[in-house]
Amino acid sequence: MYETDERCADFMTHRAWVADRGGELFSTFSSAEWFIRLHRQRLVESGQLIIRRGSGGSLVGPRFDAVVLQILREESERTIAQSAAA
């Protein structure tokens, strides 16, 4: 389930992730927060999101990008399938 070669130092705050790697997908912190709220369970189950309370914010792992992209691809495929069915 989780990678055994990950280190604590491999994780960063999701605010830093948005600033460094959010790109066009999450150009604002609010858009990333909305996505995380919508897909929280899957992101946590992937081991790439660690929920923390307080001002420090949640942490994301080194493969967070890959999990986000996979979720977005699946959503795109569902959108196409729904459009074709309509």
C-alpha positions as CSV (number, residue, x, y, z in Angstrom):
1,M,0.0,0.0,0.0
2,Y,2.6,2.6,1.1
3,E,6.1,2.9,-0.2
4,T,8.6,1.8,2.3
5,D,11.4,4.0,1.0
6,E,9.6,7.3,1.8
7,R,11.1,9.7,4.3
8,C,9.5,12.4,6.3
9,A,11.6,14.9,4.4
10,D,9.9,13.8,1.2
11,F,6.7,15.4,2.3
12,M,5.8,19.1,2.1
13,T,2.8,21.3,3.1
14,H,0.1,21.3,0.5
15,R,0.4,25.1,0.4
16,A,4.1,24.7,-0.7
17,W,3.1,22.0,-3.2
18,V,0.5,24.4,-4.8
19,A,3.2,27.2,-5.1
20,D,5.9,24.8,-6.5
21,R,3.9,22.3,-8.5
22,G,0.3,23.3,-8.8
23,G,0.7,24.6,-12.3
24,E,-2.3,25.3,-14.3
25,L,-4.4,22.6,-12.6
26,F,-4.3,24.4,-9.2
27,S,-3.4,28.0,-9.9
28,T,-4.8,29.0,-6.5
29,F,-4.6,27.5,-3.1
30,S,-8.4,27.5,-2.8
31,S,-8.7,25.3,-5.9
32,A,-6.3,22.8,-4.5
33,E,-8.1,22.8,-1.1
34,W,-11.4,22.2,-2.9
35,F,-9.9,19.2,-4.8
36,I,-8.4,17.8,-1.6
37,R,-11.8,18.1,0.2
38,L,-13.5,16.4,-2.7
39,H,-11.0,13.5,-2.9
40,R,-9.7,13.4,0.7
41,Q,-10.3,9.7,1.3
42,R,-8.6,8.5,-1.8
43,L,-5.7,10.8,-1.3
44,V,-5.2,9.6,2.3
45,E,-5.6,6.0,1.2
46,S,-2.9,6.5,-1.4
47,G,-0.5,7.5,1.4
48,Q,0.2,10.8,-0.3
49,L,-1.9,13.0,2.0
50,I,-1.4,13.4,5.7
51,I,-4.1,15.4,7.4
52,R,-2.7,17.7,10.1
53,R,-4.7,20.0,12.4
54,G,-3.7,23.5,13.1
55,S,-1.9,26.2,11.1
56,G,0.8,23.9,9.7
57,G,-1.6,22.4,7.2
58,S,-1.8,19.0,5.6
59,L,1.3,17.3,4.1
60,V,1.6,15.8,0.6
61,G,4.0,13.1,-0.5
62,P,6.4,12.8,-3.4
63,R,3.8,11.0,-5.5
64,F,0.9,13.3,-4.8
65,D,1.2,14.7,-8.3
66,A,0.7,11.2,-9.8
67,V,-2.4,10.5,-7.6
68,V,-3.9,13.9,-8.5
69,L,-3.4,13.3,-12.2
70,Q,-4.9,9.8,-12.0
71,I,-8.0,11.2,-10.3
72,L,-8.3,13.9,-13.0
73,R,-7.9,11.4,-15.8
74,E,-10.6,9.2,-14.3
75,E,-12.9,12.2,-14.0
76,S,-12.3,13.1,-17.6
77,E,-13.1,9.6,-18.8
78,R,-16.4,9.7,-16.8
79,T,-17.2,13.0,-18.4
80,I,-16.7,11.6,-21.8
81,A,-18.7,8.5,-21.0
82,Q,-21.6,10.6,-19.7
83,S,-21.5,12.9,-22.7
84,A,-21.7,9.9,-25.0
85,A,-24.6,8.4,-23.1
86,A,-26.6,11.6,-23.3
